[in-house]
């Protein structure tokens, strides 16, 4: 659907989410137990988020194969150097000059060969991390934007800071997953290689290292268990602080008018204090953990020497063997003590995994069609679809536009073609929204009564379902008719438009209207996308090859036609100003249009978009509230011209009697007459509408506006 949706001001601060830990710090007697349910849950979530990339991306699989090969080569270089190091120190100890220089030559050759292997290994790992992040970010955003999930999540407020989850959390997940995965793989290879070396030198040393590593891992897990929940809270608090600063910047003018910087500073300072307070708790937990890990690290340096020293003093082994045993011991300890060495990063990573999994589960829950029919290519889960957590994450459900397919013609108070497909269904009470294909090729006469909007037995409630806004509304609007919705503030005028758009489903009843690409919504505060002035005019369509997804399809329109449309809405001066006097250059200029244009200019820009995109049904939510009476009349006169069955116009006549300059037929022509619905308060709007719907809270009235040419 073509919707010029704005970000609402005055949005409430989202509550902090509780840490995702199942450990109750207040419970006694459980401080030293490992929560295996939590561990298994984290591993399951990791599998769901990590495996799809390698299953679906051929390029990713090849990058992984290359990285595995370089990992083996890197380990081989390390093992070879350990043997050369042994011979090097043995030659020094026995003072064999010839042997020393021979080993030195081999050492240099190994370094020349090994340095590129290590460099290529690091490069390949970073390349895989970049490609994985690119894939996962793109897929995550596709899930987030599919079927307007982003709107539902924003409306419910259950997920805080989705921007951080899509950027920082995805980046952390891919980079650390790869780093930790390669570390585990390298550790396994090292463990096999250096365990053989250590066993050949002194078997008792191998037994000592197993005991040492096991004890260290258990103690580290117990001492640092609080870091997971603390890191999760830190991610939330940091994101909320950034959110407050972004809102302060975006609403700087309003805050300046109110002189509200003092209160805003207090709000920001309170969030800073929460961030720093949690950071201090993390520092204390890290301090307590490092008391142990530092001592543990120093013991590694002397323990192998202390164990093999009697053998060296007895003359059973040489100094080179002692040096090699120290290196092997350190390698094996590092391999066995991954939890100890990576615990702080692992705790932050676990918090990020939980935030991402919560995000994906919320997406699946809101995308009703996806969550109702999960598709798993490896298992048939059709018998149990109640738990979204076990379903595949990176599966895009069908777009609501894909559910509409051409079919044979049928009639219902007018000609319609296509199938009506319900996109909202649930066992509870929800509004059923059905979309149909209008018959674009039918020749329309004045007596044509093609249905454009049908509302049957509509009961509309607030999102919490505690209050009913509209009771049993029944309404039919035919092609070429124009509806004005009026009523006091809070009776549900804008909520009714959201229900027609499919954004609001709380209630019951049925709504039928044209498919998404035939409908265009104009909110009170239009949205300005990032891009040039031409991009603003074409939004949400694209021009030519600029279309990435093909939905909505690209528009073919010349710059001259766009300039003619700007003249019709009195905005050609904006293009000339942006292009330093050259209007065509101004079309290609990229500026912060939401800041540069006044609200009145943005509203006229929204009308220009209607002329460009040529929908069949336009819905306006106080879309002229910032315009003077003259410009309001001219904008509605343009819509009136588009609603005429005669598609070729010399111009659009405003209420002041002036006629706009002639533009190309493509710019204002519609394939069928336009129908529009307005929400407004001005009595001047009556002259541009045929039917008036008055909402009264406890009822409604529908009446024909006297003097309408459509009746």
Secondary structure, DSSP 8 states (H G I E B T S, - for coil): -EEE----SS--------------TT-TT-TT---HHHHHHHHHHHHHHHHHHHHH-HHHHHHHHHHHHHHHHHHHHHHHHHHHHHHHHHHHHHT-HHHHHHHHHHHHHHHHHHHHHHHHHHHHHHHHHHHHHHHHHHHHHHHHHGGGHHHHHHHHT-S--HHHIIIIIHHHHHHHHHHHHHHHHHHHHHHHHHHHHHHHH-HHHHHHHHHHHHHHHHHHHHHTTTHHHHHHHHHHHHHHHHHHHHHHHHTHHHHHHHT-HHHHHHHHHHHHHHHHHHHHHHHHHHHHHHHHHHHHHHHHHHHHHHHHHHHHHTTSS-HHHHHHHHHHHHHHHHHHTHHHHTHHHHHHHHHHHHHHHHHHHHHHHHSHHHHHS---SSS--TT--S-GGGS-SS-----GGGG-----EEESSSEEEEEEEE----SS-B-EEEEEEE-TTS---TT---EEEEEEEEEEE-TTSSSEEEEEEEEEEETT-EEEEEE-TTSSHHHHHHHHHTS--BEEEEEEEE-GGGEEEE-SS----SSBHHHHHHTTS-BGGG-SS-SS--B---HHHHHHHHHHTT-HHHHHHHTTT-HHHHHT-B--HHHHS-HHHHHHHHHHHHHHH--SEEEEESTTTTS-HHHHHHHHHHHHHHHSS----S--B-TTS-B-----HHHH--SS--EEEEE---GGGGGG-SEEEEE-SS-EEEEE-TT-TT-
